[in-house]
Amino acid sequence: MRWIVHLVGDIHQPFHVTAGYYATTPTALKQPRIIREPNDAVKPGVLGDRGGNGLKFPGEDAVSLHSFWDNCLVQRVNGEACSFGEKTYTALSRRLATWANAPDATKHSSSGHHHGWAAQWATDSLKTAVVVEVYNVRLSAGRVVDGAVEARIVAPGPQAYASPRIAAARAQLVKATVRLADPLNRINWK
């Protein structure tokens, strides 16, 4: 059961379905710029950022963009400040139960054959990543580490990055909650 909950939740996090690609020449790595054209992303000398794990906000903790979505934005949806210590999500689970039972949440229910649901969910998360511009950051000090690009996020800062994306993070959490119920309701429980 935990594995199903984990996978359904994960597929709704935009950085679990996308990655940024960057040229790795010394000049390009000084200020890495994401490659937007798919045909250019497959050229020699181009590497990915491991789903935003290689892009880090500066600071003592050097939090990756991927972790920021996994932790900080979830906490902001829950009305809390960002912290990377011990967390409890009891209050958030109650909020999600309420939000998932709202009349407008039914639009997130899965459609079609259940074998295609994961693909639908991943496609939806990818579209969300594009619409909310998850990669809209300015980078510097790029380098190649273990076959991937790592870089420092110069702008915006964590708070400025979070503010316009809290609503999208909430929507993804609600979608995950509604869509988790779909396979669980299909199981022939005995």
C-alpha positions as a Markdown table, in Angstrom:
| # | Residue | x | y | z |
|---|---|---|---|---|
| 1 | Met | 0.0 | 0.0 | 0.0 |
| 2 | Arg | 2.8 | 2.4 | 0.9 |
| 3 | Trp | 4.4 | 1.8 | -2.5 |
| 4 | Ile | 1.3 | 2.6 | -4.4 |
| 5 | Val | 0.8 | 5.8 | -2.4 |
| 6 | His | 4.4 | 6.7 | -3.0 |
| 7 | Leu | 4.3 | 6.1 | -6.7 |
| 8 | Val | 1.0 | 7.9 | -7.3 |
| 9 | Gly | 2.3 | 10.9 | -5.3 |
| 10 | Asp | 5.7 | 11.0 | -7.0 |
| 11 | Ile | 4.3 | 11.0 | -10.5 |
| 12 | His | 2.5 | 14.3 | -9.7 |
| 13 | Gln | 5.7 | 16.1 | -8.7 |
| 14 | Pro | 6.8 | 18.0 | -11.9 |
| 15 | Phe | 10.5 | 17.2 | -11.4 |
| 16 | His | 9.8 | 13.5 | -11.3 |
| 17 | Val | 8.8 | 13.6 | -15.0 |
| 18 | Thr | 11.2 | 16.2 | -16.5 |
| 19 | Ala | 14.8 | 17.2 | -16.6 |
| 20 | Gly | 16.7 | 20.1 | -18.0 |
| 21 | Tyr | 19.5 | 19.7 | -20.5 |
| 22 | Tyr | 22.5 | 22.0 | -21.0 |
| 23 | Ala | 25.5 | 22.4 | -23.2 |
| 24 | Thr | 28.7 | 21.4 | -21.4 |
| 25 | Thr | 31.3 | 23.5 | -23.1 |
| 26 | Pro | 33.4 | 25.6 | -20.7 |
| 27 | Thr | 31.8 | 28.8 | -22.0 |
| 28 | Ala | 28.2 | 27.4 | -21.7 |
| 29 | Leu | 28.8 | 26.2 | -18.2 |
| 30 | Lys | 29.7 | 29.6 | -16.9 |
| 31 | Gln | 26.0 | 30.6 | -17.1 |
| 32 | Pro | 24.1 | 27.4 | -18.1 |
| 33 | Arg | 20.9 | 27.9 | -20.1 |
| 34 | Ile | 18.3 | 25.2 | -20.5 |
| 35 | Ile | 18.0 | 23.8 | -23.9 |
| 36 | Arg | 14.3 | 24.2 | -25.0 |
| 37 | Glu | 14.5 | 22.5 | -28.4 |
| 38 | Pro | 14.3 | 18.6 | -28.0 |
| 39 | Asn | 16.5 | 18.1 | -31.1 |
| 40 | Asp | 19.3 | 20.1 | -29.5 |
| 41 | Ala | 19.0 | 18.3 | -26.2 |
| 42 | Val | 20.2 | 15.0 | -27.8 |
| 43 | Lys | 23.4 | 16.5 | -29.4 |
| 44 | Pro | 26.8 | 15.5 | -28.2 |
| 45 | Gly | 28.1 | 17.5 | -25.3 |
| 46 | Val | 24.7 | 18.0 | -23.7 |
| 47 | Leu | 23.9 | 16.6 | -20.3 |
| 48 | Gly | 20.9 | 16.7 | -18.0 |
| 49 | Asp | 20.4 | 17.9 | -14.4 |
| 50 | Arg | 18.9 | 14.7 | -13.0 |
| 51 | Gly | 15.4 | 16.2 | -12.7 |
| 52 | Gly | 16.5 | 19.4 | -11.1 |
| 53 | Asn | 18.7 | 17.7 | -8.5 |
| 54 | Gly | 21.8 | 19.4 | -10.0 |
| 55 | Leu | 20.4 | 22.9 | -9.7 |
| 56 | Lys | 20.8 | 24.3 | -6.2 |
| 57 | Phe | 19.8 | 27.4 | -4.4 |
| 58 | Pro | 22.8 | 29.0 | -2.7 |
| 59 | Gly | 23.2 | 28.9 | 1.0 |
| 60 | Glu | 24.3 | 26.7 | 3.8 |
| 61 | Asp | 22.0 | 23.9 | 2.9 |
| 62 | Ala | 22.3 | 24.2 | -0.9 |
| 63 | Val | 18.8 | 22.9 | -1.5 |
| 64 | Ser | 18.2 | 21.5 | -5.0 |
| 65 | Leu | 15.3 | 22.6 | -7.1 |
| 66 | His | 13.9 | 19.1 | -7.0 |
| 67 | Ser | 14.0 | 19.0 | -3.2 |
| 68 | Phe | 12.4 | 22.4 | -3.1 |
| 69 | Trp | 9.3 | 21.0 | -4.8 |
| 70 | Asp | 9.4 | 17.8 | -2.7 |
| 71 | Asn | 9.6 | 19.7 | 0.6 |
| 72 | Cys | 9.4 | 23.5 | 0.7 |
| 73 | Leu | 6.4 | 23.9 | -1.7 |
| 74 | Val | 4.5 | 21.2 | 0.1 |
| 75 | Gln | 5.1 | 23.0 | 3.4 |
| 76 | Arg | 4.0 | 26.3 | 1.9 |
| 77 | Val | 0.8 | 24.6 | 0.6 |
| 78 | Asn | 0.3 | 23.5 | 4.2 |
| 79 | Gly | 0.7 | 27.1 | 5.4 |
| 80 | Glu | 4.1 | 26.6 | 6.9 |
| 81 | Ala | 7.5 | 28.2 | 6.4 |
| 82 | Cys | 10.1 | 26.1 | 4.5 |
| 83 | Ser | 12.2 | 24.0 | 6.7 |
| 84 | Phe | 14.2 | 20.8 | 6.0 |
| 85 | Gly | 14.1 | 19.3 | 9.4 |
| 86 | Glu | 11.5 | 16.9 | 10.9 |
| 87 | Lys | 8.1 | 17.3 | 9.3 |
| 88 | Thr | 4.6 | 16.0 | 10.1 |
| 89 | Tyr | 1.8 | 16.1 | 7.5 |
| 90 | Thr | -1.3 | 15.4 | 9.6 |
| 91 | Ala | -2.7 | 18.9 | 9.0 |
| 92 | Leu | -1.9 | 18.7 | 5.3 |
| 93 | Ser | -3.6 | 15.3 | 5.0 |
| 94 | Arg | -6.7 | 16.8 | 6.5 |
| 95 | Arg | -6.6 | 19.7 | 4.2 |
| 96 | Leu | -6.1 | 17.4 | 1.2 |
| 97 | Ala | -9.1 | 15.3 | 2.2 |
| 98 | Thr | -11.2 | 18.4 | 2.2 |
| 99 | Trp | -9.9 | 19.8 | -1.0 |
| 100 | Ala | -10.1 | 16.4 | -2.8 |
| 101 | Asn | -13.8 | 16.2 | -1.8 |
| 102 | Ala | -14.6 | 19.7 | -3.2 |
| 103 | Pro | -17.0 | 19.6 | -6.2 |
| 104 | Asp | -14.3 | 21.0 | -8.6 |
| 105 | Ala | -11.8 | 18.2 | -7.6 |
| 106 | Thr | -13.8 | 15.6 | -9.5 |
| 107 | Lys | -12.4 | 16.9 | -12.8 |
| 108 | His | -9.1 | 15.3 | -11.7 |
| 109 | Ser | -10.5 | 11.8 | -11.7 |
| 110 | Ser | -8.8 | 9.3 | -14.0 |
| 111 | Ser | -10.4 | 8.4 | -17.2 |
| 112 | Gly | -10.1 | 5.6 | -19.7 |
| 113 | His | -8.6 | 2.2 | -19.0 |
| 114 | His | -6.5 | 2.0 | -15.8 |
| 115 | His | -3.5 | 0.7 | -17.7 |
| 116 | Gly | -3.1 | 4.2 | -19.2 |
| 117 | Trp | -3.6 | 6.2 | -16.0 |
| 118 | Ala | 0.1 | 6.5 | -15.1 |
| 119 | Ala | 0.9 | 7.9 | -18.6 |
| 120 | Gln | -2.0 | 10.4 | -18.3 |
| 121 | Trp | -0.7 | 11.5 | -14.9 |
| 122 | Ala | 2.9 | 11.9 | -16.1 |
| 123 | Thr | 1.8 | 13.9 | -19.1 |
| 124 | Asp | -0.3 | 16.1 | -16.9 |
| 125 | Ser | 2.6 | 16.7 | -14.6 |
| 126 | Leu | 4.9 | 17.5 | -17.5 |
| 127 | Lys | 2.3 | 20.0 | -18.8 |
| 128 | Thr | 2.2 | 21.6 | -15.4 |
| 129 | Ala | 6.0 | 21.8 | -15.4 |
| 130 | Val | 5.8 | 23.8 | -18.6 |
| 131 | Val | 2.9 | 26.0 | -17.6 |
| 132 | Val | 4.4 | 27.1 | -14.2 |
| 133 | Glu | 7.9 | 27.3 | -15.7 |
| 134 | Val | 9.6 | 25.1 | -13.1 |
| 135 | Tyr | 12.9 | 25.7 | -14.9 |
| 136 | Asn | 12.5 | 29.5 | -15.0 |
| 137 | Val | 15.8 | 30.1 | -13.1 |
| 138 | Arg | 19.0 | 31.9 | -13.9 |
| 139 | Leu | 22.1 | 29.7 | -13.3 |
| 140 | Ser | 25.9 | 30.2 | -12.9 |
| 141 | Ala | 28.9 | 28.2 | -11.9 |
| 142 | Gly | 27.9 | 25.1 | -13.9 |
| 143 | Arg | 30.0 | 22.0 | -13.9 |
| 144 | Val | 29.8 | 18.4 | -14.9 |
| 145 | Val | 29.7 | 15.9 | -12.0 |
| 146 | Asp | 29.1 | 12.2 | -12.4 |
| 147 | Gly | 27.7 | 12.6 | -15.9 |
| 148 | Ala | 25.2 | 15.4 | -15.0 |
| 149 | Val | 25.2 | 19.2 | -14.9 |
| 150 | Glu | 25.2 | 20.9 | -11.6 |
| 151 | Ala | 24.8 | 24.7 | -11.2 |
| 152 | Arg | 24.0 | 27.4 | -8.7 |
| 153 | Ile | 20.6 | 29.2 | -9.0 |
| 154 | Val | 21.4 | 32.9 | -9.1 |
| 155 | Ala | 17.8 | 34.1 | -9.4 |
| 156 | Pro | 15.1 | 34.1 | -8.3 |
| 157 | Gly | 15.7 | 33.4 | -4.6 |
| 158 | Pro | 13.7 | 30.6 | -2.9 |
| 159 | Gln | 10.8 | 32.8 | -1.7 |
| 160 | Ala | 10.5 | 34.6 | -5.1 |
| 161 | Tyr | 10.6 | 31.2 | -6.8 |
| 162 | Ala | 8.0 | 29.7 | -4.5 |
| 163 | Ser | 5.3 | 32.4 | -4.5 |
| 164 | Pro | 4.0 | 32.0 | -8.0 |
| 165 | Arg | 4.2 | 28.2 | -7.8 |
| 166 | Ile | 2.3 | 27.4 | -4.5 |
| 167 | Ala | -1.1 | 27.2 | -6.3 |
| 168 | Ala | 0.4 | 24.7 | -8.8 |
| 169 | Ala | 1.9 | 22.6 | -6.0 |
| 170 | Arg | -1.4 | 22.6 | -4.2 |
| 171 | Ala | -3.2 | 21.5 | -7.4 |
| 172 | Gln | -0.7 | 18.7 | -8.0 |
| 173 | Leu | -1.2 | 17.5 | -4.4 |
| 174 | Val | -5.0 | 17.5 | -4.9 |
| 175 | Lys | -4.7 | 15.7 | -8.2 |
| 176 | Ala | -2.5 | 13.0 | -6.6 |
| 177 | Thr | -5.0 | 12.6 | -3.7 |
| 178 | Val | -8.0 | 12.3 | -6.1 |
| 179 | Arg | -6.2 | 10.0 | -8.4 |
| 180 | Leu | -4.8 | 7.8 | -5.6 |
| 181 | Ala | -8.4 | 7.0 | -4.8 |
| 182 | Asp | -9.1 | 5.8 | -8.4 |
| 183 | Pro | -6.9 | 2.6 | -8.3 |
| 184 | Leu | -7.7 | 2.0 | -4.6 |
| 185 | Asn | -11.4 | 2.0 | -5.4 |
| 186 | Arg | -10.8 | -0.5 | -8.3 |
| 187 | Ile | -9.1 | -3.1 | -6.1 |
| 188 | Asn | -11.4 | -6.0 | -5.2 |
| 189 | Trp | -10.8 | -5.8 | -1.4 |
| 190 | Lys | -11.7 | -9.0 | 0.4 |
